[in-house]
Amino acid sequence: MAKPPHKSYLDFLRKSFGRYDVVLKHDCPRGGREVSVYVFRNCPEPGMITGVTYGLSLEPAPGGDPGHSRPELIISVESTDTMWAWNAAFFAAEYRGLRTFSTGEMYFADEPLAGDTLMEGLLVYAPTILPGEKAWVKTPTGVIQFMQMYPIFRSELVVYERYGLPALWNHPGFEIYNPKREPVVI
């Protein structure tokens, strides 16, 4: 069972997102601590759900420097389905220690991620719901840097690979919080 987050982390969550509604968890298939996700309803806007993980930062990233920050994940979508938040914990637990969760990485499932979408994946990028200086929190075990996950279609890999991340991210159809949008095609 995972150690509970340090008080400084929980204080940060409360100040940044309010009171969490529920905590969901996913075990890591290689053992070690589970990954939790704190679920905030109607955050940052009514009708949205936001999830913030805890547990990814407890294990080093591959090739990671012990003195550098470690990631935790945020996901925020126009939905009330808690599966969106759970997916952040799922990918964090499944790929912890194997991938870095850095800008531009994509994570895919074999089926849609929630009942209100056809999207199968999540793109890691800088947080948009936390200002730059708020995307970091210092805890007694080190500095945590938040990265945000954004819903994507597997078919959008073509756009990403052919034109690059900026073309996908800046496309007017790439509505970062909308899990019901159409796939971006260029």
C-alpha positions in Angstrom: 0.0 0.0 0.0 1.3 3.5 -0.9 2.5 5.8 1.8 0.1 8.7 2.2 1.3 11.9 0.5 3.1 14.3 2.7 1.1 17.2 4.3 2.8 19.7 2.0 1.5 17.9 -1.1 -2.0 17.6 0.3 -1.9 21.3 1.3 -0.8 22.2 -2.3 -3.7 20.2 -3.7 -6.2 21.9 -1.4 -4.9 25.4 -2.2 -4.8 24.7 -5.9 -7.9 22.7 -6.6 -10.1 22.8 -3.5 -11.5 19.7 -1.7 -11.1 16.4 -3.5 -14.2 14.2 -4.0 -12.6 10.8 -4.1 -9.3 9.0 -4.4 -8.9 6.3 -7.0 -5.9 3.9 -7.1 -4.0 1.6 -9.5 -1.3 -1.0 -8.7 1.9 -1.0 -10.6 2.3 -4.4 -12.5 6.0 -4.5 -11.5 5.3 -4.1 -7.8 6.1 -1.1 -5.7 3.8 1.5 -4.5 0.4 2.0 -6.0 -0.5 5.3 -7.8 -3.4 7.3 -6.4 -5.4 10.0 -8.2 -7.2 12.7 -6.3 -10.5 13.6 -8.1 -11.9 17.1 -8.1 -15.4 17.6 -9.5 -16.4 20.9 -11.1 -12.8 21.9 -11.3 -11.6 24.3 -12.7 -15.1 24.9 -14.1 -18.6 23.5 -13.5 -19.0 20.3 -15.5 -15.3 19.5 -15.6 -13.4 16.8 -13.7 -9.7 17.1 -12.7 -7.5 14.4 -11.4 -4.0 14.8 -9.8 -1.8 11.7 -9.3 0.4 10.8 -6.4 2.9 7.9 -6.6 4.6 8.5 -9.9 7.2 10.8 -8.3 8.0 8.2 -5.6 10.1 6.1 -8.1 12.9 7.5 -10.3 12.3 8.0 -14.0 14.5 6.1 -16.4 17.8 7.9 -16.7 16.5 10.4 -14.2 18.9 12.5 -12.1 18.2 12.0 -8.4 18.7 15.8 -7.8 16.1 16.9 -10.3 12.3 17.2 -10.0 10.0 14.2 -10.5 6.7 14.3 -12.3 3.1 13.9 -11.1 0.2 14.1 -13.5 -2.9 16.3 -13.9 -5.8 15.6 -16.2 -8.7 18.0 -16.6 -11.6 17.5 -19.1 -15.1 18.6 -19.8 -16.7 15.5 -18.3 -18.1 14.1 -15.1 -16.8 10.6 -15.7 -14.1 9.7 -13.1 -12.5 7.2 -15.6 -10.7 10.2 -17.0 -8.9 10.8 -13.7 -8.4 7.0 -13.2 -6.6 6.8 -16.5 -3.9 9.2 -15.3 -3.2 6.8 -12.3 -3.4 3.8 -14.7 -0.8 5.2 -17.1 1.4 6.5 -14.3 1.4 3.0 -12.6 1.8 1.0 -15.8 4.8 3.1 -17.1 6.4 4.3 -13.9 10.1 3.7 -14.2 9.8 2.8 -17.9 9.0 6.2 -19.4 9.6 9.8 -18.4 6.2 11.5 -18.7 7.8 14.4 -20.5 6.4 16.9 -23.0 5.1 15.2 -26.2 4.9 11.6 -24.9 1.6 9.8 -25.7 0.0 7.0 -23.9 -2.7 4.8 -25.6 -5.2 2.2 -24.6 -6.8 -0.4 -26.9 -10.3 1.1 -26.4 -11.9 4.5 -25.6 -10.7 5.9 -22.2 -14.1 6.7 -20.9 -17.8 6.2 -21.6 -18.2 9.7 -23.0 -15.5 9.6 -25.7 -14.0 7.7 -28.6 -10.5 8.9 -27.7 -8.0 6.2 -26.8 -5.0 8.3 -25.7 -3.4 11.0 -23.6 -0.7 13.5 -24.6 1.7 14.9 -22.0 2.3 18.6 -22.1 2.8 21.5 -19.8 -0.1 22.3 -17.4 -2.7 24.8 -18.5 -4.7 24.8 -15.4 -1.8 25.8 -13.1 0.3 28.9 -13.7 3.9 28.2 -14.5 5.2 29.0 -11.0 2.4 26.8 -9.5 3.4 23.7 -11.5 6.0 22.8 -8.9 5.7 21.8 -5.3 8.5 21.1 -2.8 8.1 18.2 -0.4 10.5 16.7 2.1 11.3 14.0 -0.4 12.0 16.4 -3.3 10.5 18.7 -5.9 7.5 17.6 -7.8 6.8 19.0 -11.3 3.3 18.7 -12.6 2.7 17.6 -16.2 -0.8 17.6 -17.7 -2.4 14.9 -19.8 -4.7 15.9 -22.7 -7.1 13.5 -24.5 -6.2 12.6 -28.0 -7.2 10.2 -30.8 -4.8 7.5 -32.0 -5.3 8.8 -35.5 -3.8 12.1 -34.4 -0.4 10.4 -34.3 -0.2 11.0 -38.0 -0.5 14.7 -37.5 2.0 14.7 -34.7 4.6 12.6 -36.6 4.2 14.4 -39.9 3.9 18.0 -38.8 5.1 18.0 -35.2 3.6 18.8 -31.8 3.1 22.5 -32.3 1.0 21.9 -35.4 -1.3 19.5 -33.5 -1.4 21.6 -30.3 -2.1 24.9 -32.1 -4.7 23.5 -34.5 -8.1 25.2 -33.9 -9.8 21.8 -33.7 -7.5 20.6 -30.9 -9.8 21.5 -28.0 -7.7 20.4 -25.1 -10.5 19.9 -22.6 -13.2 18.5 -24.9 -13.4 14.7 -25.0 -16.2 14.8 -27.6 -14.3 16.8 -30.2 -13.6 15.5 -33.7 -10.1 14.2 -34.5 -7.6 16.7 -35.9 -6.8 16.2 -39.6 -4.3 18.3 -41.6 
